Amino acid sequence: MRFQSIFLVVALLTADFAFADAIRQTKSDHYDAFRQLDVDLPTPNVYRTASGAPGTQYWQQQADHKIKVTLHEENQSISASQTIDYKNNSPDTLRYIWVQLDQNRFADGSRARMTQTASDDILGYGALARAQRNADVDHGFKIESVTDGRGRDLKYTIVDTMMRIDLPQALRSGQSTTFSIAWSFNIIEESVIGGRGGYDHFPESDTYIYFLAQWFPKLAAYTDYNGWKHQQFLGAGEFTQEFGDYEVEITVPADHIVSATGELQNESAVLTSEQRRRLDESRSSDKPMFIVTPEEAIENEKEGTTDTKTWVFKADNVRDFAWASSRKFIWDAMIHRQEGGEFDEVLAMSFYPQEAEPLWSQFSTHSVVHTLEVYSRFSFPYPYPTAQSVNAWEGGGMEYPMITFNGRRPEPFEADENDPDAASKPDRTYSRRAKHGLVGVIIHEIGHIYFPMTVNTDERQWTWMDEGINSFLQYLAELEWEENFHNHRENYSILEHIAEYMTSENQVPIMTQSDSILQFGANSYTKPAASLVVLRETVLGRELFDFAFREYAQRWRFKRPTPSDLFRTLEDASGIDLDWFWRGWYYSTDHVDVAITGMREYKVSSSDPDVEFDLNRQERAREIPETLGQIRNREEGRVTRLERFPELADFYNENDEYTVTNADRNKYTSLIEGLEDWERAALQRAVAEDDYVYFIDFSNIGGLVSPLPLLLTDVDGDEEFMMIPAEIWRRNHRAVSKMLIRDKKIVSIEVDPRRETADADFSNNHFPGRVDQSRLELFKEDDESRDMMADMLRTLREAKGGEDDTDEAVPLEPAQN
Amino acid sequence: MLCIAALSHADRQPGSLSTIKTSPTTGNIEVIHRLHNHDAEQGVIAVHGDRSLTLDKLEGRARLALYVEERFIVASVTDDGIGAPLALELVGAELDGDYILVYQEYNGELPTRIAVQNGILRDVFPEQVNHVNISTGAEVRSLTFRNDDKWLSTDLK
């Protein structure tokens, strides 16, 4: 049977978030954009104060993990035994404990796998390979035992990616418990299955990089605001974690190099004396130094071994633990020095295969140290002894305490066949975009060690709290890496891209739970990052923002803030009411679009008829031109009747409506006499100064209230910039008028000339109006780009007529019954 | 996890934003597709099975433009159903910071009821979400393509 395509036409429903106030107005559509958020935020309590700080009785749990794990390279699996010490610092009594089993996301029948959806009856090769691998390999945790401190079995129940362990005795406030778990699982091949960890296979050399994340049963978080955090791991919403101390023994083939969260405890057992010497030297080096050189790594990966070594790592006060292991690793390191933190010296390191060269040895470790320098300035000194960047995959990145997995490798260099020097050309090359991509991804992932690895936000609930803040800081760090970073044209700004998205009809507010977000990237990364750029550069200014942001970071380092703690702290420390800002950017789907809808020019009138009437006459003559017929008659030499018969002239021919009468003068005299002395003085001064008075009308089309940066240009071409705070909209958030007095005539005015407010439509930002060209029109005007592209499109279209190499889907045909 | 930008994480939900609006200067309908350049590059590479087809190269950008052209359809909707697709002209593609923009153009007016099919990268990334904003000047209508969405339509007043 052949299935017909069904064409579904779906009309989308929209919701109006802008008016989602707790108390709805019924007499009008009144909306107070500046209404305080007090009723919308959670009530302050002893755990979280009204000023956004941790309360006097703030608590969090402590979960210490000791793990012994062995990597079985022969079948890409690991097995381990671990002990967890759990201290209940909450005021509550706990009868059971929840443990996260993140690997179960990949298991047969998991919620994540069962709820994957299909698209368009197309089976991609990737989906096919994934289905085949899942059929061949049994993924997910195999739990062998769960026992208490004395080795007695504990009752446990696995619920998808969570496991409940029932305690024989309730754990009261202040008490601790210890239990052990033995387990194993088959490691996923990341490029086939897709995940945050796994292994990367290099078929040319049949070598592997293993990078293990979400790899051990880990205590679930128990919080004051949400109790046990056991929302299942579906893939998008990341992690809610508990701090603890870790001691991990990792047994791997003897020729592997291991990178892991924490500090290596047994250098002498796993490193050669030469490697130890180089490592020591790197601890005082301001530039990256090789501990394993590229040449040594290439030699190392040629042979395998059946011997093993055990690498021991310790990490204190971390919310997670990850590691990577390979015989392919080149290893370099340099020192980052800092003051005022737990560690005066931080060892920055990179681990990467030869396939990542020459990009990685030049940029990776420098990117790590650059991140530490910039982020520490904005928050707090880096709180751990090591910071590592591991090239685990082709693209992308993922963060863990002290260790990050980062993508970007160079492309194979294609030498010109006719080049006589082809043999001496490098094997690999990289583009500017690959370089910036690598630096950017490392900044981002190392930056995550601050947010959320240290400022421990709840990622599964509020993705934006770590991704948005981190993307904001990443942007600042990129600006400080080199000018015109990521730049393919001038004036690239993070604000530009989000404005278009923010005009969308069917968005959700930033304050939406992670798994329900429609557009993850725009909503959780770019929009909050853009909002913080606006807050720093335009609303608060750098001095106020930087102080307040640092206060937030320091208040909540090694603690667990919620959105209201951030909102309250930034307001509390800056001294500026920001409720309108949070309401607009975080709780609504409004966008910024301010238009100048009118501008009227006046002069102050002395009201003296002997002065003003003549001026009025002149102005009228300027404004209303003489009748064309009258002009042409005169040019033709036509003589009017009055000219021919002067006796027809009377009072009205000698006086017009601007002739001053005694009545006018008397009225002026009584006006002046009726003024108070100060009023008279003000009038006389204004007349003497001969100022211009302007009334400018602004319309808030986008709905999100915004400061008004204005550029005034006067008749001489001189420019004046002024910043009107957002509170101008406090009585009417739809339309306002502003009065300005200037001594010179203003010929044009522009709102947001520096493009700093995320305004979505600049076509209405000018008075007099101006039409800007679109990006598409600009592209078409660039003759060279347009012609080259047109030629290439033609060539490809013609080629496609012949050989078809664009067959992206697995060929399917209807099943025959 | 990662990030705005060229920085794609394996699990970051990939997405695109397409805008359809009438140019005030030319009167043409302009369609601008904005994709993360890393997603787009992975897409081109996956579709063509050629790792060297990066977006730094003109050919890579052109391949992406042709791919987008194939997978993005705009049509009018009448009482009889979905009409013939508008003949959008492919103008080209260019890199813009972390993004790549693909341009299409149409010399005509937007229909009052519009249907859109947007399969951009949905054959490569199962999680791909494509967002289309159609601006009528005063208002924006949005369509979001996820899961098995094929045609979505909206009224433009």
Interface residues (C-beta under 8 A of the other chain):
Chain A: S5 I6 F7 L8 V9 V10 A11 L12 Q116 T117 A118 S119 D120 I122 G124 Y125 G126 A127 E190 G194 G195 R196 G235 A236 E238 W393 G395 G396 G397 M398 E399 G407 E411 P412 E414 S431 R432 R433 H436 G437 G440 V441 H444 E445 E467 N470 S471 Q474 H486 N487 H488 R489 Y492 I494 H497 E500 Y501 T503 S504 E505 N506 Q507 L518 Q519 F520 G521 A522 Y525 T526 A529 S763 V771 Q773 S774 R775 L776 E777 F779 K780 S785 R786 M788 M789 A790 M792 L793 L796 R797 K800 D805 T806 E808 A809
Chain B: M1 L2 C3 I4 A5 A6 L7 S8 H9 A10 D11 R12 Q13 P14 G15 L17 T19 S23 P24 T25 T26 E30 I32 R34 H36 N37 H38 Q42 A46 V47 H48 G49 R51 S52 T54 L55 D56 L58 E59 R61 A62 R63 A65 L66 Y67 V77 G81 I82 L90 V91 G92 A93 E94 L95 D96 G97 D98 Y99 L101 Y103 E105 A115 G119 R122 D123 V124 P126 E127 V129 H131 N133 S135 E139 V140 R141 S142 L143 T144 R146 N147 D148 D149 K150 W151 L152 S153 T154 D155
